[in-house]
Amino acid sequence: MIIEKYKAIQTELARDICLKNRFHRIKFCAGVDIAYKELDEAEWGICSIVVIDYASKVVVEKTSSAGKITVPYIPGYLAFRELPLVIETANKLSIAPDLFIFDGNGYLHPRHMGIATHASFFFNKPTIGVAKNYFKIDDVDFMMPDNVSGSYENIIIKNEVCGRVLRSHENVKPIFISCGNYIDLQTATEITMSLINKESRIPIPVRLADLETKRLRKQL
């Protein structure tokens, strides 16, 4: 069964997850987003990657790919559906990002193998998962953080901190942060907050990638 195969792959990779910082500095930071569209009775995916200069927040490169999606949506196994298109898009970059931020989860996953974590094994770079909605694991709910920018509550599952619910702006819905790989949760949180501006509750490169996929979806 395909799910058993996917689960075995995730379990094997999860043994090599490192929730410690394996980098000295970040110069270029990439945001990754995927959108979908039904076209000619087939499902298509559009992936956009936007790279910014971490210090200036200026866009230095962006690239995209579109293709038919052949793997069905299976909760908990999203990476197998999206990663081929993500890798194809990343291979078009001329600039090598020092960090990738995904619109999705990382360690906050039943087997700690959300798309941000899974992708790290292909990119060999630190990754962060930033999700707009909560993917409930083992029926565990989250505690809402204080209505103050930068406040957060840890998400604890089986006595382990797997992620954080973060209030990136006052009076807006929180976002859900988790390590992808090669980074610790506190650093992931600080980097995420450093990339938040007044225009959105999600980090700048992820927001720009999201806008790009929506633009391209209309053209497809």
Stockholm file with secondary structure:
# STOCKHOLM 1.0

chainA/1-220         MIIEKYKAIQTELARDICLKNRFHRIKFCAGVDIAYKELDEAEWGICSIVVIDYASKVVVEKTSSAGKITVPYIPGYLAFRELPLVIETANKLSIAPDLFIFDGNGYLHPRHMGIATHASFFFNKPTIGVAKNYFKIDDVDFMMPDNVSGSYENIIIKNEVCGRVLRSHENVKPIFISCGNYIDLQTATEITMSLINKESRIPIPVRLADLETKRLRKQL
#=GR chainA/1-220 SS CHHHHHHHHHHHHHTTCCCSCCCSCCSEEEEEEEEEEEETTEEEEEEEEEEEETTTCCEEEEEEEEEECCSCCCTTCHHHHHHHHHHHHHTTCSSCCSEEEEESCSSSSTTSCCHHHHHHHHHCSCEEEEESSCCCBTTBCCCCCCSSTTCEEEEEETTEEEEEEECCSTTSCCEEEEEEESSCHHHHHHHHHHTCCTTCSSCHHHHHHHHHHHHHHHHC
#=GC SS_cons         CHHHHHHHHHHHHHTTCCCSCCCSCCSEEEEEEEEEEEETTEEEEEEEEEEEETTTCCEEEEEEEEEECCSCCCTTCHHHHHHHHHHHHHTTCSSCCSEEEEESCSSSSTTSCCHHHHHHHHHCSCEEEEESSCCCBTTBCCCCCCSSTTCEEEEEETTEEEEEEECCSTTSCCEEEEEEESSCHHHHHHHHHHTCCTTCSSCHHHHHHHHHHHHHHHHC
//
